[in-house]
Amino acid sequence: MQTKPFRIGTRGSPLALAQAHETRARLMAAHGLPEDMFEIVVLSTKGDRITDRSLALIGGKGLFTEEIEAQLSSGELDFAVHSSKDMPTKLPDGLYLSAFLPREDMRDAFIGRSAARLLDLPEGATVGSASLRRQALIKRLRPDLNVIVFRGQVETRLAKLAEGQADATLLAYAGLKRLGKLDVPTEILDPVSFPPAPAQGAIGIESRIGDARIDALLSAIDDRPTRAAVSCERGFLGTLDGSCRTPIAGYATVEGDDLQFRGMILTPDGSQFHEIETSGPVSDAERLGSAAGQAIRDKARADFFESWG
Ligand SMILES: NCc1[nH]cc(CCC(=O)O)c1CC(=O)O
């Protein structure tokens, strides 16, 4: 019988804390455990401390997870709550994504000041985003727009927008919803023309491989359809490029035993892109994603993909 509280690792941003609290609430409900059986341990990561440079330039996704993973591996934490989107495709030896909460809306939200919709922005308007994927997708649809780097927490980006540093910005709808900012978006972008990042909107829980006690705790809140969709999307991402230097987009939807996936890769300026569509059984989720990655790579090799190095 467990008597000491479970130690849950998380970053300290309001979004990360909301995700840790949601995870705790689901575990309390699933197991009938009191709140004080879960201790939320807030850790600062390199990604949180460095806010003035593009993530792609300072080393990519691992920046938000290194410190937390070190404490998971050493046993100081029992499990960690993450945005699955921020997780590198390769995790440190001995750790894995052991559970996923039911996915929130996966789409991107557009927040416009000078127009409510992306396609209605005036010519040459400025859009703030630090995401290479969003930058490329914006340029693909609106090559005239001026994209500037917007980094930092959701609140920071919204403040920059309100100050007039840009005419519009884009954020994950899921994050805005989790922060209770439902009325902030002026448009929810269609995922076919503006596909989300792999694993966007899915809270993932990382823990040690072979920790039967933690596996038993977490399996009660694991959402199988979300696991399948995220496995497929991460399979796609992993085959193409594990870092975040390449604009890669894609999402899977699951209905019963059937999984559908759409993926896209773009040049950073959005002038060239390739799309792929596939479907198959949920049991093949990861393989479907990596095969789609291989297929889109083959399609693209002839023209632009090779030149990315
Ligand atoms: N890279 C930051 C990040 N990581 C996860 C989310 C949103 C929540 C999610 O996708 O689950 C965000 C903010 C954003 O893209 O607006």
Ligand as a Chemical Component Dictionary entry (heavy atoms), coordinates in Angstrom:
data_LIG
# 
_chem_comp.id                   LIG 
_chem_comp.type                 NON-POLYMER 
_chem_comp.pdbx_formal_charge   0 
_chem_comp.three_letter_code    LIG 
# 
loop_
_chem_comp_atom.comp_id 
_chem_comp_atom.atom_id 
_chem_comp_atom.alt_atom_id 
_chem_comp_atom.type_symbol 
_chem_comp_atom.charge 
_chem_comp_atom.model_Cartn_x 
_chem_comp_atom.model_Cartn_y 
_chem_comp_atom.model_Cartn_z 
_chem_comp_atom.pdbx_ordinal 
LIG N1  N1  N 0 5.476  24.639 -27.930 1  
LIG C1  C1  C 0 4.644  25.165 -26.916 2  
LIG C2  C2  C 0 3.398  24.399 -26.742 3  
LIG N2  N2  N 0 3.426  23.086 -26.465 4  
LIG C3  C3  C 0 2.134  22.641 -26.374 5  
LIG C4  C4  C 0 1.307  23.725 -26.604 6  
LIG C5  C5  C 0 -0.153 23.704 -26.624 7  
LIG C6  C6  C 0 -0.827 22.528 -25.978 8  
LIG C7  C7  C 0 -0.793 21.266 -26.767 9  
LIG O1  O1  O 0 -0.487 21.232 -27.964 10 
LIG O2  O2  O 0 -1.124 20.227 -26.156 11 
LIG C8  C8  C 0 2.103  24.852 -26.828 12 
LIG C9  C9  C 0 1.681  26.237 -27.094 13 
LIG C10 C10 C 0 1.170  26.476 -28.484 14 
LIG O3  O3  O 0 1.605  25.846 -29.454 15 
LIG O4  O4  O 0 0.295  27.328 -28.612 16 
# 
loop_
_chem_comp_bond.comp_id 
_chem_comp_bond.atom_id_1 
_chem_comp_bond.atom_id_2 
_chem_comp_bond.value_order 
_chem_comp_bond.pdbx_ordinal 
LIG N1  C1  SING 1  
LIG C1  C2  SING 2  
LIG C2  N2  SING 3  
LIG C2  C8  DOUB 4  
LIG N2  C3  SING 5  
LIG C3  C4  DOUB 6  
LIG C4  C5  SING 7  
LIG C4  C8  SING 8  
LIG C5  C6  SING 9  
LIG C6  C7  SING 10 
LIG C7  O1  DOUB 11 
LIG C7  O2  SING 12 
LIG C8  C9  SING 13 
LIG C9  C10 SING 14 
LIG C10 O3  DOUB 15 
LIG C10 O4  SING 16 
# 
